[in-house]
Amino acid sequence: MARGSKSLKIMELLEAHTSSHHESTGQENDASTQEKQSRHRGKTVMANVWTSMEKFIIKVDKYGVPCTKDAATLSSFLGVLAKNGAYAPINIPNWRHEDFTPYKAKCLKLLMTKFDFPHTQETVTWILQNLNKRWRDWKGDLKAEFYIPKEKERVLVEPPSTVLEEQWPGLVRQWYNPRNEENKMGKELDRLKMCDATNKKKDSSYVNEEFRKNFINSSIAFALEKKDMIDGIWRLKILHLLTDITGQNLNIMWLKRFLENSCLKIKRVEDEDT
């Protein structure tokens, strides 16, 4: 039932905008926005698609997935759209949010003016899923480059030139939402515990020594990466996890000293390399 509802929504987007397929209202403004952003980005902007007077012909396989040479052009163009705030705003929390619905329709409308592709459920779904992935990757790249733990105000006043300035505060607020950080760490800890549990024998010993060493290293790397965010209950959870996988009787003071000493050693190695 849910699948049918999802299919209906996607096809409704197509039907709502196919009738206005040849309208040019607003396209000049959108193109100028793209041109303004592309001058700063210095990366692939797919100018050949934006300026082309002819549509790129997209053929698909039996599953509705684009499979010809121009399919690569379509995929690259979706990557450009995902980084364009006029079509895929970064201040919207997630792809399924209702505020994103009109932007999905806007993207499909633009794509229909640049590409000739089958308006089937399978192909439209592929396009939207691809666009969603590129958009999430873009937001992830931004966080990896500009997020600074406990420096929200500093990050807020320094928006990069690759995004629309008015959307930057909304994205930054998502990064520093305590609930988001807590949920993220909780999921990562759960994955570590699941990996630990599924690679042990009935007597609780690991399937092999190599896995045990690699798993301990991965767990320690996780603790080091999250050092600036770890406190209270999370410090206890990580301590319990490390206690279980090392088989040693560890305590909070040990964890604190371990994290501090490890960070100092890493910094010392980095300084020596430079």
C-alpha positions as CSV (number, residue, x, y, z in Angstrom):
1,M,0.0,0.0,0.0
2,A,2.8,2.4,0.9
3,R,4.6,1.6,-2.4
4,G,1.5,2.4,-4.4
5,S,1.1,5.7,-2.6
6,K,4.7,6.6,-3.3
7,S,4.3,5.8,-7.0
8,L,1.2,7.9,-7.2
9,K,3.0,10.9,-5.7
10,I,5.8,10.7,-8.2
11,M,3.5,10.4,-11.1
12,E,1.4,13.3,-9.8
13,L,4.6,15.4,-9.9
14,L,5.0,14.5,-13.5
15,E,1.4,15.1,-14.5
16,A,1.3,18.4,-12.7
17,H,4.2,19.8,-14.6
18,T,4.1,18.0,-18.0
19,S,1.4,20.4,-19.1
20,S,3.7,23.4,-18.5
21,H,6.6,21.7,-20.2
22,H,7.2,24.4,-22.8
23,E,6.7,27.3,-20.5
24,S,9.8,29.5,-20.0
25,T,8.6,31.5,-17.0
26,G,11.2,31.5,-14.3
27,Q,13.8,29.6,-16.3
28,E,15.9,32.7,-17.0
29,N,16.1,33.5,-13.3
30,D,17.0,29.9,-12.5
31,A,19.7,29.9,-15.2
32,S,21.2,33.2,-13.9
33,T,21.3,31.7,-10.4
34,Q,23.1,28.6,-11.7
35,E,25.5,30.9,-13.6
36,K,26.2,32.9,-10.5
37,Q,27.0,29.9,-8.4
38,S,29.0,28.1,-11.1
39,R,31.4,31.1,-11.4
40,H,32.4,30.5,-7.8
41,R,32.5,26.7,-7.7
42,G,35.2,26.1,-10.3
43,K,34.0,22.5,-10.8
44,T,31.8,20.7,-13.3
45,V,28.8,22.9,-14.2
46,M,27.6,21.0,-17.3
47,A,27.4,24.2,-19.4
48,N,26.8,22.1,-22.5
49,V,23.5,21.0,-21.0
50,W,22.4,24.4,-19.7
51,T,23.0,26.1,-23.1
52,S,21.9,23.2,-25.4
53,M,18.9,24.0,-27.6
54,E,18.3,20.3,-28.2
55,K,17.4,17.6,-25.8
56,F,19.7,14.8,-24.9
57,I,18.0,11.4,-25.8
58,I,18.0,9.0,-22.9
59,K,17.3,5.4,-23.5
60,V,16.7,3.0,-20.7
61,D,17.0,-0.8,-20.1
62,K,14.1,-3.1,-19.1
63,Y,14.3,-1.8,-15.6
64,G,13.9,1.8,-16.6
65,V,17.5,2.7,-15.8
66,P,19.3,5.0,-18.3
67,C,21.9,2.9,-20.1
68,T,23.2,4.9,-23.1
69,K,26.2,7.3,-23.4
70,D,24.0,10.3,-22.7
71,A,22.9,8.6,-19.4
72,A,26.3,9.7,-18.1
73,T,25.5,13.2,-19.0
74,L,22.2,13.0,-17.2
75,S,23.9,11.5,-14.1
76,S,26.5,14.3,-14.1
77,F,23.8,16.9,-14.5
78,L,22.0,15.5,-11.5
79,G,25.1,16.1,-9.5
80,V,25.2,19.7,-10.6
81,L,21.5,20.2,-9.7
82,A,22.1,18.6,-6.3
83,K,24.6,21.4,-5.5
84,N,22.3,24.2,-6.8
85,G,20.4,25.7,-3.9
86,A,17.7,27.0,-6.3
87,Y,16.7,23.4,-7.0
88,A,17.9,21.4,-4.0
89,P,18.1,23.6,-0.9
90,I,20.5,22.5,1.8
91,N,18.6,24.0,4.6
92,I,15.8,21.4,4.3
93,P,16.4,18.6,6.8
94,N,15.9,15.6,4.6
95,W,14.7,14.5,1.2
96,R,11.3,13.2,2.5
97,H,10.4,16.5,4.2
98,E,7.3,18.1,2.7
99,D,9.2,21.3,2.0
100,F,11.2,19.4,-0.6
101,T,8.2,18.3,-2.6
102,P,8.0,21.4,-4.8
103,Y,11.7,21.3,-5.5
104,K,11.5,17.7,-6.7
105,A,8.8,18.9,-9.1
106,K,11.0,21.8,-10.1
107,C,13.9,19.5,-10.9
108,L,11.7,17.2,-12.9
109,K,10.3,20.1,-14.9
110,L,13.8,21.3,-15.7
111,L,15.0,17.9,-16.6
112,M,12.2,17.5,-19.1
113,T,13.4,20.6,-20.9
114,K,16.9,19.2,-21.2
115,F,16.5,15.5,-21.6
116,D,14.1,13.2,-23.5
117,F,13.5,10.3,-21.2
118,P,10.6,7.9,-20.6
119,H,8.1,9.2,-18.1
120,T,7.7,5.9,-16.4
121,Q,7.6,5.1,-12.7
122,E,10.9,3.2,-12.9
123,T,12.8,5.9,-14.7
124,V,11.4,8.8,-12.6
125,T,12.2,6.9,-9.4
126,W,15.8,6.3,-10.6
127,I,16.2,10.0,-11.3
128,L,14.9,11.1,-8.0
129,Q,16.9,8.5,-6.1
130,N,20.0,9.5,-7.9
131,L,19.3,13.2,-7.2
132,N,18.7,12.4,-3.5
133,K,22.0,10.6,-3.2
134,R,23.9,13.4,-4.8
135,W,22.2,15.9,-2.6
136,R,23.0,14.0,0.6
137,D,26.6,13.5,-0.6
138,W,26.9,17.3,-1.1
139,K,25.6,18.0,2.3
140,G,28.0,15.5,3.7
141,D,30.9,17.1,1.8
142,L,30.0,20.5,3.3
143,K,29.9,19.2,6.8
144,A,33.2,17.3,6.4
145,E,34.9,20.6,5.2
146,F,33.3,23.3,7.3
147,Y,32.0,21.7,10.6
148,I,34.0,22.6,13.6
149,P,33.0,21.0,17.0
150,K,31.6,23.6,19.5
151,E,32.2,26.5,17.1
152,K,28.6,27.1,15.8
153,E,28.8,30.9,15.8
154,R,32.1,30.9,14.0
155,V,30.8,28.5,11.3
156,L,27.5,30.5,10.9
157,V,29.3,33.7,9.9
158,E,31.6,32.1,7.4
159,P,29.3,30.6,4.6
160,P,31.2,29.2,1.7
161,S,30.8,30.7,-1.8
162,T,29.5,27.4,-3.1
163,V,26.1,27.7,-1.3
164,L,23.3,30.2,-1.2
165,E,24.0,32.4,1.8
166,E,20.4,32.5,3.0
167,Q,20.4,28.7,3.2
168,W,23.6,28.3,5.2
169,P,22.2,29.0,8.7
170,G,19.6,26.3,8.3
171,L,22.2,23.7,7.4
172,V,24.5,24.7,10.2
173,R,21.7,24.4,12.7
174,Q,21.2,20.8,11.6
175,W,24.8,20.1,12.3
176,Y,24.7,21.5,15.9
177,N,21.3,20.0,16.8
178,P,22.1,18.0,20.0
179,R,19.5,15.4,19.2
180,N,21.0,14.7,15.8
181,E,24.5,14.3,17.3
182,E,23.1,11.9,19.9
183,N,21.2,9.8,17.4
184,K,24.2,9.6,15.1
185,M,26.6,8.4,17.9
186,G,23.9,5.9,19.1
187,K,23.6,4.3,15.6
188,E,27.4,4.0,15.2
189,L,27.7,2.4,18.6
190,D,24.9,0.0,17.8
191,R,26.7,-1.0,14.6
192,L,29.9,-1.7,16.5
193,K,28.0,-3.8,19.0
194,M,26.3,-5.8,16.2
195,C,29.6,-6.4,14.4
196,D,31.1,-7.6,17.7
197,A,28.2,-9.9,18.5
198,T,28.1,-11.5,15.0
199,N,31.8,-12.4,14.9
200,K,32.0,-14.3,18.1
201,K,31.8,-18.0,18.9
202,K,29.4,-19.5,21.4
203,D,32.2,-19.2,24.1
204,S,32.3,-15.4,23.4
205,S,35.8,-15.7,21.8
206,Y,36.4,-14.1,18.4
207,V,36.3,-16.1,15.2
208,N,40.0,-15.2,14.6
209,E,42.7,-13.0,16.1
210,E,43.0,-10.8,13.1
211,F,39.3,-9.8,13.3
212,R,39.7,-9.1,17.1
213,K,42.6,-6.7,16.5
214,N,40.9,-5.0,13.6
215,F,37.7,-4.5,15.5
216,I,39.5,-3.1,18.5
217,N,41.3,-0.6,16.3
218,S,38.0,0.4,14.6
219,S,36.4,0.9,18.0
220,I,39.3,3.0,19.2
221,A,39.3,5.1,16.0
222,F,35.6,5.7,16.6
223,A,36.3,6.9,20.2
224,L,39.0,9.2,19.0
225,E,36.9,10.7,16.2
226,K,34.1,11.5,18.7
227,K,36.3,12.7,21.5
228,D,35.1,16.3,21.4
229,M,31.5,15.2,21.6
230,I,31.8,12.4,24.1
231,D,30.6,13.1,27.7
232,G,28.3,11.7,30.3
233,I,26.3,8.7,29.1
234,W,28.2,8.4,25.9
235,R,31.5,8.2,27.7
236,L,30.1,5.3,29.7
237,K,28.7,3.5,26.6
238,I,32.0,3.7,24.8
239,L,33.8,2.6,27.9
240,H,31.6,-0.5,28.2
241,L,32.1,-1.3,24.6
242,L,35.9,-1.1,24.9
243,T,35.8,-3.1,28.1
244,D,33.8,-5.9,26.4
245,I,36.1,-6.2,23.4
246,T,39.4,-5.9,25.2
247,G,38.4,-8.1,28.2
248,Q,40.1,-5.6,30.5
249,N,38.7,-3.9,33.6
250,L,38.6,-0.3,32.4
251,N,37.3,2.8,34.1
252,I,36.3,6.4,33.2
253,M,39.7,7.8,34.1
254,W,41.4,5.3,31.9
255,L,39.2,6.3,29.0
256,K,39.9,10.0,29.5
257,R,43.7,9.5,29.7
258,F,43.6,7.1,26.8
259,L,41.8,9.6,24.5
260,E,44.0,12.5,25.6
261,N,47.2,10.5,25.1
262,S,46.1,9.1,21.8
263,C,45.3,12.5,20.4
264,L,48.7,13.8,21.6
265,K,50.5,11.0,19.9
266,I,48.5,11.5,16.6
267,K,49.3,15.3,16.8
268,R,53.0,14.5,17.4
269,V,53.1,12.2,14.3
270,E,51.4,14.8,12.2
271,D,53.8,17.5,13.3
272,E,56.8,15.3,12.5
273,D,55.3,14.6,9.0
274,T,55.0,18.3,8.3
